Amino acid sequence: MLRLILLSVISMFLISCGGNLEENQRKLDEVYGVCDNPTRALTTRQYNLCLAKEAANEESVFNLTNDFSRLMRGGNDNIVYQFSVNEHLWAAALETTQEFPLKIADNQGGILETEWIYNESNQRCLIKIRITSQELISNGVVTNFICEINTNDTWIKDTNSYIDEEKKLTLKVLKTATELKNSSS
């Protein structure tokens, strides 16, 4: 009988402490935040997940239904249009490659790539131009020539270096961009 009473008293004590512990933890959560509460023993992974959950509040989470509907209605209040590359370098790169068919022309990423350009000697090349700057600077253009040779109906990467051709193309883009800038001023 004494054991039963003792067990009951201990149980009530533990239950009452547990309620206080949860209440204290809630109060500390308000003071420190859930993730930085010193009474929580979080692993590094749990802590990082907790921070990510705190950062992703309801306002910042993309809601497919609401956000897509808003966009379809023409609500572009949160959309920002901007050029991420220099407009003169971009226009010059387009002008420089205008005689070739383009495969990629991404003005936001600054990437321009031609289709394969074939010649009579079983060789094909393509030109890649990357605009890497919002300013008209000499290192804001990167050009690459990628060439392949047809051997037994298989295209194999050409081992030649096309550094001189790449430099000439870069200089042509820079010269054209400078002319475009000067003519628009």
MIVEXLO-529304 format. One line per field, with one value per residue (C-alpha): x, y, z; residue number from 1. Coordinates in Angstrom, 3 decimals, always signed. Layout:
east X | ...
north Y | ...
up Z | ...
resi NUM | ...
This chain:
east +0.000 | +2.859 | +4.468 | +1.275 | +1.034 | +4.697 | +4.310 | +1.251 | +3.092 | +6.112 | +3.836 | +1.986 | +5.295 | +6.678 | +3.468 | +3.417 | +7.108 | +6.502 | +3.807 | +6.128 | +8.954 | +6.820 | +5.627 | +9.188 | +10.371 | +7.596 | +8.668 | +12.311 | +11.257 | +9.677 | +12.839 | +15.531 | +13.587 | +12.894 | +16.244 | +18.426 | +16.596 | +19.349 | +17.084 | +16.768 | +19.503 | +19.574 | +22.152 | +23.819 | +21.511 | +18.402 | +19.571 | +20.097 | +16.677 | +15.107 | +16.742 | +15.511 | +11.954 | +12.139 | +13.413 | +10.607 | +7.738 | +4.318 | +4.928 | +8.080 | +6.835 | +5.701 | +2.047 | +1.428 | -2.296 | -2.177 | +1.050 | +0.298 | -3.221 | -1.828 | +0.672 | -1.998 | -4.162 | -1.254 | -0.230 | +3.441 | +4.074 | +6.830 | +8.471 | +11.675 | +12.995 | +16.674 | +19.585 | +22.159 | +24.773 | +26.008 | +23.527 | +26.237 | +28.341 | +25.230 | +24.166 | +27.732 | +27.900 | +24.611 | +25.822 | +29.146 | +27.451 | +24.538 | +25.694 | +25.422 | +22.285 | +21.991 | +21.238 | +21.151 | +20.670 | +20.075 | +20.418 | +19.788 | +22.546 | +24.704 | +25.145 | +25.215 | +25.933 | +25.782 | +24.630 | +27.395 | +29.131 | +30.325 | +33.110 | +34.195 | +37.083 | +34.992 | +35.205 | +32.524 | +32.826 | +30.557 | +31.086 | +30.245 | +30.226 | +29.619 | +29.016 | +30.149 | +29.796 | +27.221 | +29.934 | +31.663 | +35.064 | +37.613 | +37.279 | +33.475 | +33.501 | +34.644 | +34.708 | +35.281 | +35.613 | +34.724 | +35.640 | +35.287 | +36.567 | +34.515 | +36.397 | +34.576 | +31.173 | +32.090 | +32.661 | +35.829 | +36.940 | +39.617 | +42.890 | +43.888 | +43.985 | +41.929 | +43.251 | +44.068 | +40.613 | +38.983 | +41.027 | +40.085 | +36.411 | +36.597 | +38.271 | +35.638 | +32.833 | +34.553 | +35.124 | +31.514 | +30.222 | +32.285 | +30.946 | +27.377 | +27.877 | +29.401 | +26.607 | +23.907 | +25.481
north +0.000 | +2.333 | +1.586 | +2.465 | +5.808 | +6.520 | +5.633 | +7.925 | +10.846 | +10.403 | +10.142 | +13.342 | +15.100 | +14.026 | +14.992 | +18.422 | +18.945 | +17.904 | +20.544 | +23.185 | +22.027 | +22.437 | +25.844 | +26.930 | +25.699 | +27.676 | +30.812 | +30.256 | +29.681 | +33.148 | +34.708 | +32.868 | +31.420 | +27.736 | +26.980 | +28.875 | +27.791 | +26.558 | +23.841 | +22.123 | +19.629 | +19.850 | +18.188 | +20.336 | +18.902 | +19.485 | +23.033 | +23.819 | +22.393 | +24.430 | +27.619 | +26.815 | +26.341 | +29.657 | +31.410 | +29.974 | +31.909 | +31.852 | +35.072 | +33.811 | +30.354 | +30.109 | +29.154 | +27.690 | +28.449 | +32.015 | +33.157 | +31.641 | +33.102 | +36.515 | +36.316 | +35.243 | +38.219 | +40.492 | +41.298 | +41.918 | +43.985 | +41.647 | +40.945 | +42.802 | +42.889 | +43.628 | +43.054 | +40.917 | +41.579 | +44.694 | +45.563 | +46.827 | +43.672 | +41.562 | +43.463 | +43.318 | +39.546 | +39.146 | +41.356 | +39.517 | +36.117 | +37.257 | +35.258 | +31.961 | +30.210 | +30.483 | +27.560 | +29.528 | +33.256 | +33.857 | +37.568 | +37.094 | +34.523 | +36.187 | +32.990 | +32.848 | +29.645 | +28.940 | +25.772 | +23.620 | +25.385 | +22.885 | +23.265 | +21.164 | +19.421 | +17.186 | +19.651 | +21.403 | +24.132 | +26.031 | +29.354 | +30.047 | +33.579 | +34.420 | +37.966 | +38.014 | +41.661 | +44.396 | +46.873 | +47.305 | +45.938 | +43.889 | +40.813 | +40.925 | +38.649 | +35.028 | +33.281 | +29.632 | +27.696 | +24.026 | +22.028 | +18.406 | +16.290 | +13.616 | +10.336 | +7.244 | +8.905 | +9.727 | +13.263 | +13.485 | +16.563 | +18.501 | +18.735 | +22.082 | +25.217 | +28.152 | +30.780 | +33.307 | +32.976 | +33.319 | +36.481 | +37.996 | +37.268 | +38.776 | +41.920 | +42.208 | +41.988 | +44.610 | +46.959 | +46.632 | +47.155 | +50.320 | +51.608 | +50.829 | +52.626 | +55.676 | +55.856 | +55.684 | +58.431
up +0.000 | +0.891 | -2.444 | -4.264 | -2.458 | -3.067 | -6.754 | -7.038 | -5.443 | -7.719 | -10.793 | -9.898 | -9.266 | -12.646 | -14.449 | -12.825 | -13.629 | -17.209 | -17.615 | -16.189 | -18.447 | -21.557 | -20.381 | -19.593 | -22.970 | -24.706 | -22.827 | -23.759 | -27.374 | -27.353 | -25.901 | -27.892 | -30.809 | -31.256 | -32.891 | -30.405 | -27.259 | -24.898 | -23.450 | -26.823 | -27.630 | -31.430 | -33.644 | -36.304 | -38.960 | -36.821 | -36.059 | -39.763 | -40.641 | -37.853 | -39.187 | -42.693 | -41.390 | -39.536 | -42.659 | -44.797 | -43.327 | -44.999 | -46.963 | -48.673 | -49.654 | -53.287 | -53.480 | -56.924 | -57.006 | -55.680 | -57.320 | -60.721 | -60.706 | -59.811 | -62.672 | -65.150 | -64.124 | -64.984 | -61.423 | -62.072 | -58.955 | -57.745 | -61.109 | -61.912 | -65.454 | -65.827 | -68.126 | -66.350 | -69.050 | -70.792 | -73.541 | -75.909 | -75.541 | -76.064 | -79.179 | -80.529 | -79.997 | -81.881 | -84.697 | -84.923 | -85.270 | -87.458 | -90.498 | -88.574 | -87.330 | -83.544 | -81.286 | -78.011 | -77.453 | -73.743 | -72.964 | -69.241 | -68.874 | -71.511 | -73.518 | -77.290 | -79.208 | -82.923 | -84.602 | -86.096 | -88.973 | -91.608 | -94.163 | -97.146 | -95.385 | -93.093 | -90.236 | -88.240 | -85.604 | -83.330 | -81.625 | -78.007 | -76.627 | -72.975 | -71.814 | -68.177 | -67.204 | -66.886 | -67.834 | -71.174 | -70.172 | -72.076 | -69.877 | -70.112 | -73.177 | -73.333 | -76.705 | -77.550 | -80.777 | -80.559 | -83.631 | -84.640 | -87.529 | -89.267 | -89.336 | -90.603 | -90.015 | -86.412 | -85.170 | -83.062 | -81.165 | -83.001 | -81.060 | -82.610 | -80.522 | -81.768 | -79.364 | -82.110 | -83.660 | -80.235 | -79.525 | -82.897 | -82.275 | -78.779 | -80.147 | -82.871 | -80.292 | -78.093 | -81.052 | -82.222 | -78.658 | -78.314 | -81.645 | -80.575 | -77.261 | -78.945 | -81.525 | -78.836 | -76.693
resi 1 | 2 | 3 | 4 | 5 | 6 | 7 | 8 | 9 | 10 | 11 | 12 | 13 | 14 | 15 | 16 | 17 | 18 | 19 | 20 | 21 | 22 | 23 | 24 | 25 | 26 | 27 | 28 | 29 | 30 | 31 | 32 | 33 | 34 | 35 | 36 | 37 | 38 | 39 | 40 | 41 | 42 | 43 | 44 | 45 | 46 | 47 | 48 | 49 | 50 | 51 | 52 | 53 | 54 | 55 | 56 | 57 | 58 | 59 | 60 | 61 | 62 | 63 | 64 | 65 | 66 | 67 | 68 | 69 | 70 | 71 | 72 | 73 | 74 | 75 | 76 | 77 | 78 | 79 | 80 | 81 | 82 | 83 | 84 | 85 | 86 | 87 | 88 | 89 | 90 | 91 | 92 | 93 | 94 | 95 | 96 | 97 | 98 | 99 | 100 | 101 | 102 | 103 | 104 | 105 | 106 | 107 | 108 | 109 | 110 | 111 | 112 | 113 | 114 | 115 | 116 | 117 | 118 | 119 | 120 | 121 | 122 | 123 | 124 | 125 | 126 | 127 | 128 | 129 | 130 | 131 | 132 | 133 | 134 | 135 | 136 | 137 | 138 | 139 | 140 | 141 | 142 | 143 | 144 | 145 | 146 | 147 | 148 | 149 | 150 | 151 | 152 | 153 | 154 | 155 | 156 | 157 | 158 | 159 | 160 | 161 | 162 | 163 | 164 | 165 | 166 | 167 | 168 | 169 | 170 | 171 | 172 | 173 | 174 | 175 | 176 | 177 | 178 | 179 | 180 | 181 | 182 | 183 | 184 | 185
